[in-house]
Amino acid sequence: MAFRVPIGGKVAPRVRLSTPEGRSWAVTAIDLSIVGILVEFPADKDPGLSIRDEFELELRLGAGAVRLKAEVRRRDGHRYGFMFPESITRQGLRPPPPLKEIVEILERTWLKERIR
């Protein structure tokens, strides 16, 4: 539905997942789009999440930050793909402005690194 920006260059967002019960994890972002994110847990800290589990995801990049509802859509080993349901409406893609700004920063950075 949207281009996923690979993460791994000089600029990387900080990502934290939280449950309503107060459990939380810092995870590594692999790629990001306006509709979802692929993250990886350290092997020894993988909580074994299930498809359709829902979380709050905090995404920070520089001074920008956004909190989003995130739903597990796929899993491969210690990597989990989350979808941001609030980015998808009947009218099309409508991501929260802070998410859109973070994705745009990462896209520009990724493009600059590819051109070099």
Secondary structure in CASP SS format (residue, H / E / C, confidence):
PFRMAT SS
TARGET T0000
AUTHOR 0000-0000-0000
METHOD secondary structure of the structure
MODEL  1
M C 1.00
A C 1.00
F C 1.00
R C 1.00
V E 1.00
P E 1.00
I C 1.00
G C 1.00
G C 1.00
K C 1.00
V C 1.00
A C 1.00
P C 1.00
R E 1.00
V E 1.00
R E 1.00
L E 1.00
S E 1.00
T C 1.00
P C 1.00
E C 1.00
G C 1.00
R C 1.00
S E 1.00
W E 1.00
A E 1.00
V E 1.00
T E 1.00
A E 1.00
I E 1.00
D E 1.00
L E 1.00
S C 1.00
I C 1.00
V C 1.00
G E 1.00
I E 1.00
L E 1.00
V E 1.00
E E 1.00
F C 1.00
P C 1.00
A H 1.00
D H 1.00
K H 1.00
D C 1.00
P C 1.00
G C 1.00
L C 1.00
S C 1.00
I C 1.00
R C 1.00
D C 1.00
E E 1.00
F E 1.00
E E 1.00
L E 1.00
E E 1.00
L E 1.00
R E 1.00
L E 1.00
G C 1.00
A C 1.00
G E 1.00
A E 1.00
V E 1.00
R E 1.00
L E 1.00
K E 1.00
A E 1.00
E E 1.00
V E 1.00
R E 1.00
R E 1.00
R E 1.00
D E 1.00
G C 1.00
H C 1.00
R E 1.00
Y E 1.00
G E 1.00
F E 1.00
M E 1.00
F C 1.00
P H 1.00
E H 1.00
S H 1.00
I E 1.00
T E 1.00
R C 1.00
Q C 1.00
G E 1.00
L E 1.00
R C 1.00
P C 1.00
P C 1.00
P H 1.00
P H 1.00
L H 1.00
K H 1.00
E H 1.00
I H 1.00
V H 1.00
E H 1.00
I H 1.00
L H 1.00
E H 1.00
R H 1.00
T H 1.00
W H 1.00
L H 1.00
K H 1.00
E H 1.00
R H 1.00
I H 1.00
R C 1.00
END
